[in-house]
Amino acid sequence: MEEVQEFDIAVIGAGSAGPKAARIAAAGGAKVVIFEEALIGGECLYTGCVPSKSLIHSATLWNRMQRASEFGLPKWSGGEIDFGAIMRQVHRSIEEVGGGSALDSFSRQGITTVCERVRFIGTHTIETSKTKVRYSAKQFILCTGSLPTFPPIEGLEAAGCDTNRTVFEWKTLPKRIVIIGGGPIGCELGQVYRRFGSEVTILLNGKRILARDDADTAAVLSQQLISEGIRIAIDITIEKVERRGDEKVLLLAGGEVIVCDAILVSTGRKSNVAGLSLDEAGVHCDEGGRLKTNAYLQTTAPHIWAAGDVTSEYKFTHVAAYEGAVAASNAVSVLYGKEPCCPADYRVIPRVTYTDPEVAGVGLTPALARVSHSEEVIDIARFPFAHLDKAIITGETTGFVQIVSLKTDGTILGAQIVGTSAGGLINEMCLAMHANLPVAEIALTMHAYPTLPEAVEAAALSSSDAPLSPCLDSYVARE
Ligand SMILES: Cc1cc2nc3c(=O)[nH]c(=O)nc-3n(C[C@H](O)[C@H](O)[C@H](O)COP(=O)(O)OP(=O)(O)OC[C@H]3O[C@@H](n4cnc5c(N)ncnc54)[C@H](O)[C@@H]3O)c2cc1C
């Protein structure tokens, strides 16, 4: 009989969730193996956050160079970008961020790494695809990520379209780009390509971009993208896509025809579970194909846990790593004969779209707050960057900070920020919500002058929970 290598915990996938899960499990005393079929670092490092943020950085610098004269510098006298050079920089960023050997760091922590694809061949046994080596484990953590989805449009895939899996390999910049989908990926990359000189059209089947974000913050971004020359077309039905020579032709309901050189599809993600033979292990997906898990991130098989994009509603790197830690903590508890100890807590999840201006949010938007609370108890405090000294100095006055709280006791329900560095600014709101601080505590915290975070303080100061001054409140009756 073939030898089976035995472990306490097997982690499948080494993107953002898997390494965190493996490290926590090893730190908890388990004998751990992690499997990766491609490159350690996964989507975020190679085809997601890192390359997109590197491209965004180049596009932002290019934009600021063109605005130089606003700051008293010599007027920008033109010039061409070298897209190939920019993409080489993107790949240098990937190398540097990935830096060092993940394999070495795993082995220092006593984690065995196997660089192969695996699938289940029994409830507790998996097999590598090429070498056919078998591994058994008491607990498994599935961290296999997600894949881009394609809308069911006749001819779309045959005409040749791109996703985040292929765009970072582009060597030249397409002249005319159509982006299907107006979520974070579509907006971020659409703005980048427009700033580098492409004609960009974003096609939506709904009414607005960033449909999951606060409508007012999305509207600020929408206005900015349009002002830069991006066409955003709403309520669109694409009936058919054809390839004519090197061109792609989109035929829309209503008769419009759009001709372009590249189509970027960014319409959503699906759990990457194909080929895992999950049925062998008793793991089931829901009707939409998402891996089902309970509050402890336990799948329908009690000894199998899942973390990250493969199961999460929140497809972010920070959530994947958090869920990896939660799943591993529970797997280790069960390994020691205890109950799962750690339910996933999604109350404070920051979400950021790294456009210029950035769009960030945490907790409830005003619209969602109205679903769970009556209008009379909700306070919405807003402070525009146009009134903030630092933003005026740097010429970045677009946007605002908005805090949604309860009038009764200042409990913060959520916050939305649109503006420069919104992604960094939202972290103060995350800390306040995590620590259950009322909005008055932000108002009472001294913020350095002149800085962008003062906008958070100013929004808090305009909330109904804000104190009149650090000490007057106890003496002066408030209206
Ligand atoms: C363009 C883009 C930009 C993004 N920008 C941001 C951002 O700025 N901030 C942010 O927070 N999030 C961002 N995200 C989302 C983020 O990249 C994902 O949420 C995160 O990478 C998910 O991590 P994961 O570990 O769940 O999955 P992944 O990183 O996809 O890792 C899964 C790993 O499992 C491996 N695998 C799969 N099946 C098997 C198998 N059978 N055997 C062995 N190995 C297997 C895969 O090869 C892969 O390496 C972005 C995503 C995209 C597409």
The ligand as a Gaussian input file, in Angstrom:
#p B3LYP/6-31G(d) Opt

LIG

0 1
 C       -7.264000      43.541000      -9.391000
 C       -7.476000      43.270000      -7.914000
 C       -7.107000      44.218000      -7.000000
 C       -7.283000      43.994000      -5.640000
 N       -6.908000      44.951000      -4.769000
 C       -7.087000      44.754000      -3.446000
 C       -6.672000      45.734000      -2.512000
 O       -6.157000      46.788000      -2.884000
 N       -6.858000      45.489000      -1.193000
 C       -7.433000      44.321000      -0.748000
 O       -7.592000      44.154000       0.460000
 N       -7.819000      43.359000      -1.615000
 C       -7.664000      43.547000      -2.949000
 N       -8.023000      42.570000      -3.828000
 C       -8.594000      41.310000      -3.304000
 C       -7.489000      40.350000      -2.815000
 O       -6.540000      40.175000      -3.830000
 C       -8.105000      39.007000      -2.416000
 O       -9.162000      39.228000      -1.512000
 C       -7.081000      38.104000      -1.736000
 O       -5.975000      37.899000      -2.588000
 C       -7.719000      36.747000      -1.391000
 O       -6.759000      35.925000      -0.798000
 P       -7.025000      34.365000      -0.691000
 O       -5.911000      33.778000       0.110000
 O       -8.404000      34.091000      -0.259000
 O       -6.956000      33.815000      -2.193000
 P       -5.739000      33.821000      -3.230000
 O       -4.807000      34.924000      -3.013000
 O       -6.378000      33.693000      -4.577000
 O       -4.947000      32.476000      -2.899000
 C       -5.454000      31.217000      -3.222000
 C       -4.275000      30.320000      -3.557000
 O       -4.729000      28.952000      -3.604000
 C       -4.022000      28.274000      -4.622000
 N       -4.802000      27.084000      -4.987000
 C       -6.070000      27.073000      -5.486000
 N       -6.487000      25.785000      -5.651000
 C       -5.475000      24.979000      -5.227000
 C       -5.312000      23.575000      -5.159000
 N       -6.287000      22.726000      -5.530000
 N       -4.144000      23.088000      -4.686000
 C       -3.145000      23.936000      -4.292000
 N       -3.253000      25.287000      -4.357000
 C       -4.404000      25.796000      -4.804000
 C       -3.936000      29.344000      -5.727000
 O       -2.886000      29.058000      -6.630000
 C       -3.698000      30.619000      -4.929000
 O       -2.326000      30.935000      -4.796000
 C       -7.850000      42.762000      -5.193000
 C       -8.218000      41.785000      -6.123000
 C       -8.039000      42.031000      -7.468000
 C       -8.439000      40.949000      -8.439000

